[in-house]
């Protein structure tokens, strides 16, 4: 945080998550610069909900996100590829169950 | 001021003052595009300007219906001359530094917040509707100014000194917001408007609470005060502002596509 307190330092980067309506999850919308969480939230409102996109906004310091690395993609994700039994594809879905 | 004005004219003149405040401040805020400290702040000030433009358009359209001239919003915005504009001096004041803008926005949004809170019960249905919509917008404008005045006032020694200087520079333009004109009195009597003087204590109390929390000081009573905007008497800055705002429309008066 020491860099954020230096007056001329660049503002830190924040990732923005917007929920479009009740019942849906927050979805990553983009990123922005802001000096602190409250202004990040307000900037997010101005940048990412201008056209009625959201009912809720989260902001997270980009530095605080731990992300998987593209280099690890094979070991992270490929092992799940051939395990078809993890997918619920062996059931007959009754006609009147619309949203299963 | 003509004391025999008919009620429709009172309403039109009253609304024109509110509309011109919003329109002229839109123009000043628009100047921040590409000049704010960060692109995020460009967007924030642009959003505020667009809110104000929406208020101005609705009010100008209503003025055109009421004043009997049949002018539309464009005619009122682009084809009036300086003496016909009824905005206060605060909003035409040239853009200063970012602290100046936050000081102006804090005062103007605090004034508009109290104004529109009262005007939701105006007897003019269009004005009451505009007020009901605008109150949400203005709440956000006031919060935006508050956030920045707090951070700049309670920030570094330089930001504190510059925010204080900005508040001091804006102080001479505050009184005019809360000064009653004959039109205000007539419009209040008819139930359309509200007396600006009745908004003063609540708006000032809000600004004072922000200034105190920001470790700043309310400016001393200014020795000179801007006045006359509501009677069409403006500063030197107004002509330049109108030239920039109006010249495209006046160069191409009937243009509908570009």
Interface residues (C-beta under 8 A of the other chain):
Chain A: X7 X11 X32 X33 X34 X35 X36 X38 X39 X42 X43 X46 X47 X50
Chain B: X38 X39 X40 X41 X43 X44 X47 X143 X144 X147 X151 X155 X156 X158 X159
